[in-house]
Amino acid sequence: MTAISKRKTSLNLDASALDEARTLGINVSAVADGAIRRAVEEARRERWLSENAEAFRAQAAWHEANPHPLSDIMAGP
């Protein structure tokens, strides 16, 4: 099992939300960690889509101009 490196940080959070989370026994650090991981993954996805947008457009244009290479054996809907 790989050990996960952790780093202490400081966050400014809404006081009432933080108090309510503590009252409910919510692990604020775990929630923040999960939210940051999701935000990073989404940002990476958006960057990848943006960086590859031209290739997607070129592929779509090629498919519009050319039949599918296996169209003669494909069963369509």
Phi and psi restraints in degrees (range 20) as a CNS / XPLOR table:
assign (resid 1 and name C) (resid 2 and name N)
       (resid 2 and name CA) (resid 2 and name C) 1.0 -86.4 20.0 2
assign (resid 2 and name N) (resid 2 and name CA)
       (resid 2 and name C) (resid 3 and name N) 1.0 131.6 20.0 2
assign (resid 2 and name C) (resid 3 and name N)
       (resid 3 and name CA) (resid 3 and name C) 1.0 -75.3 20.0 2
assign (resid 3 and name N) (resid 3 and name CA)
       (resid 3 and name C) (resid 4 and name N) 1.0 138.1 20.0 2
assign (resid 3 and name C) (resid 4 and name N)
       (resid 4 and name CA) (resid 4 and name C) 1.0 -94.0 20.0 2
assign (resid 4 and name N) (resid 4 and name CA)
       (resid 4 and name C) (resid 5 and name N) 1.0 126.7 20.0 2
assign (resid 4 and name C) (resid 5 and name N)
       (resid 5 and name CA) (resid 5 and name C) 1.0 -76.8 20.0 2
assign (resid 5 and name N) (resid 5 and name CA)
       (resid 5 and name C) (resid 6 and name N) 1.0 132.5 20.0 2
assign (resid 5 and name C) (resid 6 and name N)
       (resid 6 and name CA) (resid 6 and name C) 1.0 -121.4 20.0 2
assign (resid 6 and name N) (resid 6 and name CA)
       (resid 6 and name C) (resid 7 and name N) 1.0 151.7 20.0 2
assign (resid 6 and name C) (resid 7 and name N)
       (resid 7 and name CA) (resid 7 and name C) 1.0 -133.4 20.0 2
assign (resid 7 and name N) (resid 7 and name CA)
       (resid 7 and name C) (resid 8 and name N) 1.0 135.8 20.0 2
assign (resid 7 and name C) (resid 8 and name N)
       (resid 8 and name CA) (resid 8 and name C) 1.0 -75.6 20.0 2
assign (resid 8 and name N) (resid 8 and name CA)
       (resid 8 and name C) (resid 9 and name N) 1.0 139.3 20.0 2
assign (resid 8 and name C) (resid 9 and name N)
       (resid 9 and name CA) (resid 9 and name C) 1.0 -143.2 20.0 2
assign (resid 9 and name N) (resid 9 and name CA)
       (resid 9 and name C) (resid 10 and name N) 1.0 174.6 20.0 2
assign (resid 9 and name C) (resid 10 and name N)
       (resid 10 and name CA) (resid 10 and name C) 1.0 -121.2 20.0 2
assign (resid 10 and name N) (resid 10 and name CA)
       (resid 10 and name C) (resid 11 and name N) 1.0 135.2 20.0 2
assign (resid 10 and name C) (resid 11 and name N)
       (resid 11 and name CA) (resid 11 and name C) 1.0 -125.9 20.0 2
assign (resid 11 and name N) (resid 11 and name CA)
       (resid 11 and name C) (resid 12 and name N) 1.0 147.0 20.0 2
assign (resid 11 and name C) (resid 12 and name N)
       (resid 12 and name CA) (resid 12 and name C) 1.0 -103.4 20.0 2
assign (resid 12 and name N) (resid 12 and name CA)
       (resid 12 and name C) (resid 13 and name N) 1.0 114.7 20.0 2
assign (resid 12 and name C) (resid 13 and name N)
       (resid 13 and name CA) (resid 13 and name C) 1.0 -122.1 20.0 2
assign (resid 13 and name N) (resid 13 and name CA)
       (resid 13 and name C) (resid 14 and name N) 1.0 156.0 20.0 2
assign (resid 13 and name C) (resid 14 and name N)
       (resid 14 and name CA) (resid 14 and name C) 1.0 -59.2 20.0 2
assign (resid 14 and name N) (resid 14 and name CA)
       (resid 14 and name C) (resid 15 and name N) 1.0 124.4 20.0 2
assign (resid 14 and name C) (resid 15 and name N)
       (resid 15 and name CA) (resid 15 and name C) 1.0 -60.4 20.0 2
assign (resid 15 and name N) (resid 15 and name CA)
       (resid 15 and name C) (resid 16 and name N) 1.0 -43.8 20.0 2
assign (resid 15 and name C) (resid 16 and name N)
       (resid 16 and name CA) (resid 16 and name C) 1.0 -68.7 20.0 2
assign (resid 16 and name N) (resid 16 and name CA)
       (resid 16 and name C) (resid 17 and name N) 1.0 -37.2 20.0 2
assign (resid 16 and name C) (resid 17 and name N)
       (resid 17 and name CA) (resid 17 and name C) 1.0 -65.6 20.0 2
assign (resid 17 and name N) (resid 17 and name CA)
       (resid 17 and name C) (resid 18 and name N) 1.0 -41.0 20.0 2
assign (resid 17 and name C) (resid 18 and name N)
       (resid 18 and name CA) (resid 18 and name C) 1.0 -65.4 20.0 2
assign (resid 18 and name N) (resid 18 and name CA)
       (resid 18 and name C) (resid 19 and name N) 1.0 -43.5 20.0 2
assign (resid 18 and name C) (resid 19 and name N)
       (resid 19 and name CA) (resid 19 and name C) 1.0 -61.0 20.0 2
assign (resid 19 and name N) (resid 19 and name CA)
       (resid 19 and name C) (resid 20 and name N) 1.0 -43.6 20.0 2
assign (resid 19 and name C) (resid 20 and name N)
       (resid 20 and name CA) (resid 20 and name C) 1.0 -64.5 20.0 2
assign (resid 20 and name N) (resid 20 and name CA)
       (resid 20 and name C) (resid 21 and name N) 1.0 -41.2 20.0 2
assign (resid 20 and name C) (resid 21 and name N)
       (resid 21 and name CA) (resid 21 and name C) 1.0 -61.0 20.0 2
assign (resid 21 and name N) (resid 21 and name CA)
       (resid 21 and name C) (resid 22 and name N) 1.0 -44.4 20.0 2
assign (resid 21 and name C) (resid 22 and name N)
       (resid 22 and name CA) (resid 22 and name C) 1.0 -64.4 20.0 2
assign (resid 22 and name N) (resid 22 and name CA)
       (resid 22 and name C) (resid 23 and name N) 1.0 -41.0 20.0 2
assign (resid 22 and name C) (resid 23 and name N)
       (resid 23 and name CA) (resid 23 and name C) 1.0 -60.1 20.0 2
assign (resid 23 and name N) (resid 23 and name CA)
       (resid 23 and name C) (resid 24 and name N) 1.0 -36.6 20.0 2
assign (resid 23 and name C) (resid 24 and name N)
       (resid 24 and name CA) (resid 24 and name C) 1.0 -86.8 20.0 2
assign (resid 24 and name N) (resid 24 and name CA)
       (resid 24 and name C) (resid 25 and name N) 1.0 -0.3 20.0 2
assign (resid 24 and name C) (resid 25 and name N)
       (resid 25 and name CA) (resid 25 and name C) 1.0 75.5 20.0 2
assign (resid 25 and name N) (resid 25 and name CA)
       (resid 25 and name C) (resid 26 and name N) 1.0 24.1 20.0 2
assign (resid 25 and name C) (resid 26 and name N)
       (resid 26 and name CA) (resid 26 and name C) 1.0 -79.2 20.0 2
assign (resid 26 and name N) (resid 26 and name CA)
       (resid 26 and name C) (resid 27 and name N) 1.0 132.7 20.0 2
assign (resid 26 and name C) (resid 27 and name N)
       (resid 27 and name CA) (resid 27 and name C) 1.0 -80.0 20.0 2
assign (resid 27 and name N) (resid 27 and name CA)
       (resid 27 and name C) (resid 28 and name N) 1.0 97.3 20.0 2
assign (resid 27 and name C) (resid 28 and name N)
       (resid 28 and name CA) (resid 28 and name C) 1.0 -62.2 20.0 2
assign (resid 28 and name N) (resid 28 and name CA)
       (resid 28 and name C) (resid 29 and name N) 1.0 -38.7 20.0 2
assign (resid 28 and name C) (resid 29 and name N)
       (resid 29 and name CA) (resid 29 and name C) 1.0 -61.9 20.0 2
assign (resid 29 and name N) (resid 29 and name CA)
       (resid 29 and name C) (resid 30 and name N) 1.0 -43.4 20.0 2
assign (resid 29 and name C) (resid 30 and name N)
       (resid 30 and name CA) (resid 30 and name C) 1.0 -66.6 20.0 2
assign (resid 30 and name N) (resid 30 and name CA)
       (resid 30 and name C) (resid 31 and name N) 1.0 -39.8 20.0 2
assign (resid 30 and name C) (resid 31 and name N)
       (resid 31 and name CA) (resid 31 and name C) 1.0 -65.0 20.0 2
assign (resid 31 and name N) (resid 31 and name CA)
       (resid 31 and name C) (resid 32 and name N) 1.0 -44.5 20.0 2
assign (resid 31 and name C) (resid 32 and name N)
       (resid 32 and name CA) (resid 32 and name C) 1.0 -63.2 20.0 2
assign (resid 32 and name N) (resid 32 and name CA)
       (resid 32 and name C) (resid 33 and name N) 1.0 -43.0 20.0 2
assign (resid 32 and name C) (resid 33 and name N)
       (resid 33 and name CA) (resid 33 and name C) 1.0 -59.8 20.0 2
assign (resid 33 and name N) (resid 33 and name CA)
       (resid 33 and name C) (resid 34 and name N) 1.0 -46.0 20.0 2
assign (resid 33 and name C) (resid 34 and name N)
       (resid 34 and name CA) (resid 34 and name C) 1.0 -63.4 20.0 2
assign (resid 34 and name N) (resid 34 and name CA)
       (resid 34 and name C) (resid 35 and name N) 1.0 -41.7 20.0 2
assign (resid 34 and name C) (resid 35 and name N)
       (resid 35 and name CA) (resid 35 and name C) 1.0 -65.6 20.0 2
assign (resid 35 and name N) (resid 35 and name CA)
       (resid 35 and name C) (resid 36 and name N) 1.0 -40.5 20.0 2
assign (resid 35 and name C) (resid 36 and name N)
       (resid 36 and name CA) (resid 36 and name C) 1.0 -65.5 20.0 2
assign (resid 36 and name N) (resid 36 and name CA)
       (resid 36 and name C) (resid 37 and name N) 1.0 -41.9 20.0 2
assign (resid 36 and name C) (resid 37 and name N)
       (resid 37 and name CA) (resid 37 and name C) 1.0 -60.6 20.0 2
assign (resid 37 and name N) (resid 37 and name CA)
       (resid 37 and name C) (resid 38 and name N) 1.0 -43.5 20.0 2
assign (resid 37 and name C) (resid 38 and name N)
       (resid 38 and name CA) (resid 38 and name C) 1.0 -64.9 20.0 2
assign (resid 38 and name N) (resid 38 and name CA)
       (resid 38 and name C) (resid 39 and name N) 1.0 -40.8 20.0 2
assign (resid 38 and name C) (resid 39 and name N)
       (resid 39 and name CA) (resid 39 and name C) 1.0 -65.0 20.0 2
assign (resid 39 and name N) (resid 39 and name CA)
       (resid 39 and name C) (resid 40 and name N) 1.0 -39.8 20.0 2
assign (resid 39 and name C) (resid 40 and name N)
       (resid 40 and name CA) (resid 40 and name C) 1.0 -64.9 20.0 2
assign (resid 40 and name N) (resid 40 and name CA)
       (resid 40 and name C) (resid 41 and name N) 1.0 -45.3 20.0 2
assign (resid 40 and name C) (resid 41 and name N)
       (resid 41 and name CA) (resid 41 and name C) 1.0 -61.8 20.0 2
assign (resid 41 and name N) (resid 41 and name CA)
       (resid 41 and name C) (resid 42 and name N) 1.0 -42.5 20.0 2
assign (resid 41 and name C) (resid 42 and name N)
       (resid 42 and name CA) (resid 42 and name C) 1.0 -66.2 20.0 2
assign (resid 42 and name N) (resid 42 and name CA)
       (resid 42 and name C) (resid 43 and name N) 1.0 -40.0 20.0 2
assign (resid 42 and name C) (resid 43 and name N)
       (resid 43 and name CA) (resid 43 and name C) 1.0 -64.5 20.0 2
assign (resid 43 and name N) (resid 43 and name CA)
       (resid 43 and name C) (resid 44 and name N) 1.0 -40.9 20.0 2
assign (resid 43 and name C) (resid 44 and name N)
       (resid 44 and name CA) (resid 44 and name C) 1.0 -63.2 20.0 2
assign (resid 44 and name N) (resid 44 and name CA)
       (resid 44 and name C) (resid 45 and name N) 1.0 -42.2 20.0 2
assign (resid 44 and name C) (resid 45 and name N)
       (resid 45 and name CA) (resid 45 and name C) 1.0 -62.0 20.0 2
assign (resid 45 and name N) (resid 45 and name CA)
       (resid 45 and name C) (resid 46 and name N) 1.0 -47.1 20.0 2
assign (resid 45 and name C) (resid 46 and name N)
       (resid 46 and name CA) (resid 46 and name C) 1.0 -62.5 20.0 2
assign (resid 46 and name N) (resid 46 and name CA)
       (resid 46 and name C) (resid 47 and name N) 1.0 -41.0 20.0 2
assign (resid 46 and name C) (resid 47 and name N)
       (resid 47 and name CA) (resid 47 and name C) 1.0 -63.4 20.0 2
assign (resid 47 and name N) (resid 47 and name CA)
       (resid 47 and name C) (resid 48 and name N) 1.0 -44.5 20.0 2
assign (resid 47 and name C) (resid 48 and name N)
       (resid 48 and name CA) (resid 48 and name C) 1.0 -61.6 20.0 2
assign (resid 48 and name N) (resid 48 and name CA)
       (resid 48 and name C) (resid 49 and name N) 1.0 -44.9 20.0 2
assign (resid 48 and name C) (resid 49 and name N)
       (resid 49 and name CA) (resid 49 and name C) 1.0 -61.1 20.0 2
assign (resid 49 and name N) (resid 49 and name CA)
       (resid 49 and name C) (resid 50 and name N) 1.0 -42.2 20.0 2
assign (resid 49 and name C) (resid 50 and name N)
       (resid 50 and name CA) (resid 50 and name C) 1.0 -65.0 20.0 2
assign (resid 50 and name N) (resid 50 and name CA)
       (resid 50 and name C) (resid 51 and name N) 1.0 -45.3 20.0 2
assign (resid 50 and name C) (resid 51 and name N)
       (resid 51 and name CA) (resid 51 and name C) 1.0 -65.4 20.0 2
assign (resid 51 and name N) (resid 51 and name CA)
       (resid 51 and name C) (resid 52 and name N) 1.0 -25.9 20.0 2
assign (resid 51 and name C) (resid 52 and name N)
       (resid 52 and name CA) (resid 52 and name C) 1.0 -107.8 20.0 2
assign (resid 52 and name N) (resid 52 and name CA)
       (resid 52 and name C) (resid 53 and name N) 1.0 7.8 20.0 2
assign (resid 52 and name C) (resid 53 and name N)
       (resid 53 and name CA) (resid 53 and name C) 1.0 -58.3 20.0 2
assign (resid 53 and name N) (resid 53 and name CA)
       (resid 53 and name C) (resid 54 and name N) 1.0 -40.9 20.0 2
assign (resid 53 and name C) (resid 54 and name N)
       (resid 54 and name CA) (resid 54 and name C) 1.0 -64.6 20.0 2
assign (resid 54 and name N) (resid 54 and name CA)
       (resid 54 and name C) (resid 55 and name N) 1.0 -39.7 20.0 2
assign (resid 54 and name C) (resid 55 and name N)
       (resid 55 and name CA) (resid 55 and name C) 1.0 -64.6 20.0 2
assign (resid 55 and name N) (resid 55 and name CA)
       (resid 55 and name C) (resid 56 and name N) 1.0 -38.7 20.0 2
assign (resid 55 and name C) (resid 56 and name N)
       (resid 56 and name CA) (resid 56 and name C) 1.0 -64.9 20.0 2
assign (resid 56 and name N) (resid 56 and name CA)
       (resid 56 and name C) (resid 57 and name N) 1.0 -40.9 20.0 2
assign (resid 56 and name C) (resid 57 and name N)
       (resid 57 and name CA) (resid 57 and name C) 1.0 -64.2 20.0 2
assign (resid 57 and name N) (resid 57 and name CA)
       (resid 57 and name C) (resid 58 and name N) 1.0 -42.6 20.0 2
assign (resid 57 and name C) (resid 58 and name N)
       (resid 58 and name CA) (resid 58 and name C) 1.0 -64.0 20.0 2
assign (resid 58 and name N) (resid 58 and name CA)
       (resid 58 and name C) (resid 59 and name N) 1.0 -41.0 20.0 2
assign (resid 58 and name C) (resid 59 and name N)
       (resid 59 and name CA) (resid 59 and name C) 1.0 -65.2 20.0 2
assign (resid 59 and name N) (resid 59 and name CA)
       (resid 59 and name C) (resid 60 and name N) 1.0 -42.4 20.0 2
assign (resid 59 and name C) (resid 60 and name N)
       (resid 60 and name CA) (resid 60 and name C) 1.0 -62.7 20.0 2
assign (resid 60 and name N) (resid 60 and name CA)
       (resid 60 and name C) (resid 61 and name N) 1.0 -41.4 20.0 2
assign (resid 60 and name C) (resid 61 and name N)
       (resid 61 and name CA) (resid 61 and name C) 1.0 -64.0 20.0 2
assign (resid 61 and name N) (resid 61 and name CA)
       (resid 61 and name C) (resid 62 and name N) 1.0 -40.9 20.0 2
assign (resid 61 and name C) (resid 62 and name N)
       (resid 62 and name CA) (resid 62 and name C) 1.0 -61.9 20.0 2
assign (resid 62 and name N) (resid 62 and name CA)
       (resid 62 and name C) (resid 63 and name N) 1.0 -44.2 20.0 2
assign (resid 62 and name C) (resid 63 and name N)
       (resid 63 and name CA) (resid 63 and name C) 1.0 -66.4 20.0 2
assign (resid 63 and name N) (resid 63 and name CA)
       (resid 63 and name C) (resid 64 and name N) 1.0 -30.7 20.0 2
assign (resid 63 and name C) (resid 64 and name N)
       (resid 64 and name CA) (resid 64 and name C) 1.0 -70.5 20.0 2
assign (resid 64 and name N) (resid 64 and name CA)
       (resid 64 and name C) (resid 65 and name N) 1.0 -35.1 20.0 2
assign (resid 64 and name C) (resid 65 and name N)
       (resid 65 and name CA) (resid 65 and name C) 1.0 -86.6 20.0 2
assign (resid 65 and name N) (resid 65 and name CA)
       (resid 65 and name C) (resid 66 and name N) 1.0 -19.7 20.0 2
assign (resid 65 and name C) (resid 66 and name N)
       (resid 66 and name CA) (resid 66 and name C) 1.0 -128.1 20.0 2
assign (resid 66 and name N) (resid 66 and name CA)
       (resid 66 and name C) (resid 67 and name N) 1.0 141.7 20.0 2
assign (resid 66 and name C) (resid 67 and name N)
       (resid 67 and name CA) (resid 67 and name C) 1.0 -70.4 20.0 2
assign (resid 67 and name N) (resid 67 and name CA)
       (resid 67 and name C) (resid 68 and name N) 1.0 158.2 20.0 2
assign (resid 67 and name C) (resid 68 and name N)
       (resid 68 and name CA) (resid 68 and name C) 1.0 -61.0 20.0 2
assign (resid 68 and name N) (resid 68 and name CA)
       (resid 68 and name C) (resid 69 and name N) 1.0 136.4 20.0 2
assign (resid 68 and name C) (resid 69 and name N)
       (resid 69 and name CA) (resid 69 and name C) 1.0 -58.7 20.0 2
assign (resid 69 and name N) (resid 69 and name CA)
       (resid 69 and name C) (resid 70 and name N) 1.0 -23.5 20.0 2
assign (resid 69 and name C) (resid 70 and name N)
       (resid 70 and name CA) (resid 70 and name C) 1.0 -110.2 20.0 2
assign (resid 70 and name N) (resid 70 and name CA)
       (resid 70 and name C) (resid 71 and name N) 1.0 18.7 20.0 2
assign (resid 70 and name C) (resid 71 and name N)
       (resid 71 and name CA) (resid 71 and name C) 1.0 -59.7 20.0 2
assign (resid 71 and name N) (resid 71 and name CA)
       (resid 71 and name C) (resid 72 and name N) 1.0 -28.2 20.0 2
assign (resid 71 and name C) (resid 72 and name N)
       (resid 72 and name CA) (resid 72 and name C) 1.0 -73.5 20.0 2
assign (resid 72 and name N) (resid 72 and name CA)
       (resid 72 and name C) (resid 73 and name N) 1.0 -16.7 20.0 2
assign (resid 72 and name C) (resid 73 and name N)
       (resid 73 and name CA) (resid 73 and name C) 1.0 -115.4 20.0 2
assign (resid 73 and name N) (resid 73 and name CA)
       (resid 73 and name C) (resid 74 and name N) 1.0 -2.6 20.0 2
assign (resid 73 and name C) (resid 74 and name N)
       (resid 74 and name CA) (resid 74 and name C) 1.0 -81.5 20.0 2
assign (resid 74 and name N) (resid 74 and name CA)
       (resid 74 and name C) (resid 75 and name N) 1.0 141.5 20.0 2
assign (resid 74 and name C) (resid 75 and name N)
       (resid 75 and name CA) (resid 75 and name C) 1.0 -98.0 20.0 2
assign (resid 75 and name N) (resid 75 and name CA)
       (resid 75 and name C) (resid 76 and name N) 1.0 114.0 20.0 2
assign (resid 75 and name C) (resid 76 and name N)
       (resid 76 and name CA) (resid 76 and name C) 1.0 -86.4 20.0 2
assign (resid 76 and name N) (resid 76 and name CA)
       (resid 76 and name C) (resid 77 and name N) 1.0 166.1 20.0 2
